[in-house]
Amino acid sequence: MERLINTFSKNLSAWGRRALVQTSDGFASLKGIALDNGNVLLSKARIALADASSTTLQALQSRFGSRR
């Protein structure tokens, strides 16, 4: 990303270079937020799946009895 910024900013003013760097930082931050949110959703999905599996197992044991 830095090489891309350097390529585009060769003929830009100092203000333009700062704007490019800040935009790049903003995109990097958004990527981090998206990854964090994805991890939270994945964790919630795992918890929901575990809960559903437990509930299903309890229902089957209740219906057919525990066979130990």
C-alpha distance (Angstrom), angle and dihedral (degrees) to the residues before:
residue distance angle dihedral
M1 . . .
E2 3.78 . .
R3 3.80 91.7 .
L4 3.80 89.8 51.6
I5 3.79 90.8 51.2
N6 3.80 91.5 48.8
T7 3.81 91.3 50.1
F8 3.79 94.0 51.2
S9 3.77 96.2 39.4
K10 3.82 99.0 54.6
N11 3.80 92.9 97.9
L12 3.78 98.6 29.4
S13 3.75 127.6 102.5
A14 3.78 121.2 -107.1
W15 3.80 88.6 -99.3
G16 3.80 90.9 53.7
R17 3.80 91.6 50.2
R18 3.80 91.5 50.6
A19 3.80 90.2 49.9
L20 3.81 91.2 52.4
V21 3.80 92.6 49.0
Q22 3.81 92.1 47.8
T23 3.81 90.7 48.6
S24 3.79 90.3 50.5
D25 3.81 90.9 49.5
G26 3.80 89.8 49.0
F27 3.80 92.1 53.2
A28 3.80 91.0 48.1
S29 3.80 89.3 51.5
L30 3.81 92.2 49.2
K31 3.79 89.8 50.6
G32 3.80 89.8 53.2
I33 3.80 91.6 49.0
A34 3.80 91.4 48.9
L35 3.80 91.4 50.9
D36 3.81 91.4 48.3
N37 3.81 91.5 49.6
G38 3.79 90.4 48.1
N39 3.79 90.8 52.9
V40 3.82 91.0 49.8
L41 3.81 91.5 50.4
L42 3.79 91.2 47.4
S43 3.81 90.7 51.2
K44 3.81 91.1 49.9
A45 3.80 90.5 49.3
R46 3.81 91.1 51.4
I47 3.80 91.0 50.2
A48 3.81 91.3 48.6
L49 3.81 91.4 49.1
A50 3.80 92.0 49.2
D51 3.81 90.1 48.7
A52 3.79 92.0 49.1
S53 3.81 91.3 48.2
S54 3.79 91.1 50.5
T55 3.80 92.2 47.9
T56 3.81 91.5 48.7
L57 3.80 91.7 49.0
Q58 3.80 91.1 49.6
A59 3.79 90.9 49.8
L60 3.80 92.1 50.2
Q61 3.79 91.8 48.0
S62 3.77 90.2 48.7
R63 3.81 91.9 49.7
F64 3.79 99.9 42.5
G65 3.78 101.4 20.6
S66 3.76 127.0 -118.0
R67 3.81 110.6 -68.5
R68 3.78 105.8 -155.0
